Amino acid sequence: MQYRKLGSSNLNVSVIGLGTNNFGSPQRIPEPADSAKVIHACLDVGINFFDSAEAYSWGESEKLLGRVVAGRRDKVVLCTKAAPSLAPLKDPKTNTFKLGVPVTFSRDVLTRKCEGSLKRLGTDYLDLFLLHDDDGKTPAAEIAETMDRLVRAGKIRYWGLSNFKAGKVQQFAGLAQKEVRSRVAGTEDYYHIAAGLRMPTDLLGVVGNARLGMLAFSPQDCGRLSPGRKENVAYGSMIATLDKVAAELGTTRPRVLIAWSLSNPAVTSVLGGAESEEHVDDNIGGTRLKIPRELMAELNTASRAHTRRRKVRGVKRGKR
């Protein structure tokens, strides 16, 4: 297993991590027992980075993850995220990303959210605590001060952002050292070959220039690029290119997708989902795959073409 330092922090994370957004919901797979097998399979091959969030089945993912790693806490880097909302009042477990009443990231709110995650994960500290999205109101300096207090209290080691626009990430990264002692460590975002317009390239520039870590989640685009799934016609030509490259390299589509994301020097780790031990093995294979320059050029061309098609479709929809 390869490891990389997350930005300028002292967190050494495996280049493939496990995203647990599917864990804990009665509407999703895998089942709890299978989830435990997946987590143990990750640990056994050296994966040390596990990513969760309070909004993943509203606490159930954190609870499951905490139970499984309880005896191996010193072997893992635990990351979780605070949502800019309360839990939804109705059926909070049926939709992983359903939000409730919006909240701002005040000191009291972030402290309560951190303490709630600590309790559910069964640990006395978080290695990485992220804001799951921008609340659109709280000043960066105020949030950084709160995070700094949590660091000094020993409740978190490092903190960061997720799903923030490049300008906001730059704002956090640019806070003067005298304003906050614990600097933002990195960001988690939707970076993959089909991300298109959702993942602006200027964010990657900010990450590189500010020496931040970059956690790239969902290399298979939330399952849309997974083999065996019903193919969306919008992905047709991209899938054909992916499978052509995979066939030439004698590998699988998921491994090509992971290798593509890891090829960007701004990326610290790719967060892949897994519903079985076989999926874990596939994810590991992606970290070892080296894509030749000419095949990488084909993939990049397919990625840019997909982005252009999405942009054209968006313009056409806007005219209606």
Solvent accessible surface area in square Angstrom, and as a share of the most:
residue,aa,sasa,rsa
1,M,69,0.31
2,Q,80,0.36
3,Y,102,0.39
4,R,83,0.30
5,K,102,0.43
6,L,1,0.00
7,G,22,0.21
8,S,54,0.35
9,S,6,0.04
10,N,102,0.53
11,L,2,0.01
12,N,80,0.41
13,V,0,0.00
14,S,0,0.00
15,V,1,0.00
16,I,0,0.00
17,G,1,0.01
18,L,2,0.01
19,G,12,0.12
20,T,0,0.00
21,N,40,0.21
22,N,28,0.15
23,F,1,0.00
24,G,22,0.21
25,S,8,0.05
26,P,97,0.61
27,Q,114,0.51
28,R,87,0.32
29,I,104,0.53
30,P,9,0.06
31,E,104,0.47
32,P,78,0.49
33,A,69,0.54
34,D,57,0.30
35,S,0,0.00
36,A,27,0.21
37,K,114,0.48
38,V,1,0.00
39,I,0,0.00
40,H,74,0.33
41,A,17,0.13
42,C,1,0.01
43,L,17,0.08
44,D,101,0.52
45,V,70,0.40
46,G,24,0.23
47,I,4,0.02
48,N,23,0.12
49,F,0,0.00
50,F,0,0.00
51,D,3,0.02
52,S,0,0.00
53,A,0,0.00
54,E,13,0.06
55,A,2,0.01
56,Y,14,0.06
57,S,0,0.00
58,W,37,0.13
59,G,1,0.01
60,E,42,0.19
61,S,0,0.00
62,E,0,0.00
63,K,78,0.33
64,L,6,0.03
65,L,1,0.00
66,G,5,0.05
67,R,160,0.58
68,V,24,0.14
69,V,1,0.01
70,A,72,0.56
71,G,75,0.72
72,R,75,0.27
73,R,39,0.14
74,D,116,0.60
75,K,128,0.54
76,V,8,0.05
77,V,13,0.08
78,L,1,0.00
79,C,1,0.00
80,T,0,0.00
81,K,1,0.00
82,A,1,0.01
83,A,1,0.00
84,P,17,0.11
85,S,2,0.01
86,L,93,0.46
87,A,42,0.33
88,P,12,0.08
89,L,167,0.83
90,K,166,0.70
91,D,91,0.47
92,P,46,0.29
93,K,87,0.37
94,T,56,0.32
95,N,70,0.36
96,T,3,0.02
97,F,110,0.46
98,K,76,0.32
99,L,92,0.46
100,G,22,0.21
101,V,89,0.51
102,P,111,0.70
103,V,27,0.15
104,T,52,0.30
105,F,0,0.00
106,S,37,0.24
107,R,108,0.39
108,D,95,0.49
109,V,21,0.12
110,L,0,0.00
111,T,35,0.20
112,R,147,0.54
113,K,21,0.09
114,C,0,0.00
115,E,73,0.33
116,G,20,0.19
117,S,1,0.01
118,L,18,0.09
119,K,173,0.73
120,R,62,0.23
121,L,3,0.02
122,G,67,0.64
123,T,20,0.11
124,D,110,0.57
125,Y,65,0.25
126,L,0,0.00
127,D,2,0.01
128,L,1,0.01
129,F,0,0.00
130,L,1,0.00
131,L,0,0.00
132,H,21,0.10
133,D,58,0.30
134,D,45,0.23
135,D,24,0.12
136,G,59,0.56
137,K,157,0.67
138,T,13,0.08
139,P,80,0.51
140,A,3,0.03
141,A,46,0.36
142,E,74,0.33
143,I,3,0.01
144,A,1,0.00
145,E,74,0.33
146,T,3,0.02
147,M,0,0.00
148,D,9,0.05
149,R,103,0.38
150,L,7,0.03
151,V,38,0.22
152,R,134,0.49
153,A,65,0.51
154,G,45,0.43
155,K,53,0.22
156,I,3,0.02
157,R,101,0.37
158,Y,47,0.18
159,W,1,0.00
160,G,0,0.00
161,L,0,0.00
162,S,1,0.00
163,N,47,0.24
164,F,5,0.02
165,K,168,0.71
166,A,9,0.07
167,G,55,0.53
168,K,60,0.25
169,V,0,0.00
170,Q,85,0.38
171,Q,92,0.41
172,F,5,0.02
173,A,12,0.09
174,G,56,0.54
175,L,34,0.17
176,A,38,0.30
177,Q,118,0.52
178,K,189,0.80
179,E,97,0.44
180,V,11,0.06
181,R,158,0.58
182,S,20,0.13
183,R,82,0.30
184,V,2,0.01
185,A,5,0.04
186,G,3,0.03
187,T,1,0.00
188,E,3,0.02
189,D,9,0.04
190,Y,12,0.04
191,Y,20,0.08
192,H,4,0.02
193,I,2,0.01
194,A,2,0.01
195,A,3,0.02
196,G,17,0.17
197,L,88,0.44
198,R,129,0.47
199,M,13,0.06
200,P,61,0.38
201,T,112,0.65
202,D,84,0.44
203,L,2,0.01
204,L,28,0.14
205,G,35,0.34
206,V,18,0.10
207,V,2,0.01
208,G,47,0.45
209,N,134,0.68
210,A,14,0.11
211,R,162,0.59
212,L,11,0.05
213,G,0,0.00
214,M,0,0.00
215,L,1,0.01
216,A,0,0.00
217,F,40,0.17
218,S,19,0.12
219,P,3,0.02
220,Q,35,0.16
221,D,4,0.02
222,C,84,0.50
223,G,14,0.14
224,R,114,0.42
225,L,0,0.00
226,S,15,0.09
227,P,67,0.42
228,G,88,0.85
229,R,116,0.42
230,K,200,0.85
231,E,92,0.41
232,N,76,0.39
233,V,146,0.84
234,A,22,0.17
235,Y,21,0.08
236,G,33,0.32
237,S,63,0.40
238,M,0,0.00
239,I,7,0.04
240,A,63,0.49
241,T,27,0.16
242,L,0,0.00
243,D,56,0.29
244,K,96,0.41
245,V,0,0.00
246,A,6,0.05
247,A,80,0.62
248,E,103,0.46
249,L,51,0.26
250,G,70,0.67
251,T,30,0.18
252,T,55,0.32
253,R,22,0.08
254,P,11,0.07
255,R,62,0.23
256,V,0,0.00
257,L,1,0.01
258,I,0,0.00
259,A,7,0.06
260,W,24,0.08
261,S,0,0.00
262,L,18,0.09
263,S,60,0.39
264,N,32,0.16
265,P,136,0.86
266,A,21,0.16
267,V,3,0.02
268,T,9,0.05
269,S,0,0.00
270,V,1,0.00
271,L,5,0.02
272,G,2,0.02
273,G,42,0.41
274,A,5,0.04
275,E,41,0.18
276,S,34,0.22
277,E,91,0.41
278,E,124,0.56
279,H,79,0.35
280,V,5,0.03
281,D,85,0.44
282,D,27,0.14
283,N,7,0.03
284,I,6,0.03
285,G,11,0.10
286,G,0,0.00
287,T,9,0.05
288,R,161,0.59
289,L,34,0.17
290,K,156,0.66
291,I,23,0.12
292,P,51,0.32
293,R,213,0.78
294,E,114,0.51
295,L,9,0.05
296,M,33,0.15
297,A,54,0.42
298,E,62,0.28
299,L,0,0.00
300,N,47,0.24
301,T,71,0.41
302,A,12,0.09
303,S,17,0.11
304,R,134,0.49
305,A,23,0.18
306,H,1,0.01
307,T,33,0.19
308,R,137,0.50
309,R,79,0.29
310,R,80,0.29
311,K,109,0.46
312,V,79,0.45
313,R,80,0.29
314,G,32,0.31
315,V,82,0.47
316,K,119,0.51
317,R,143,0.52
318,G,67,0.64
319,K,163,0.69
320,R,230,0.84
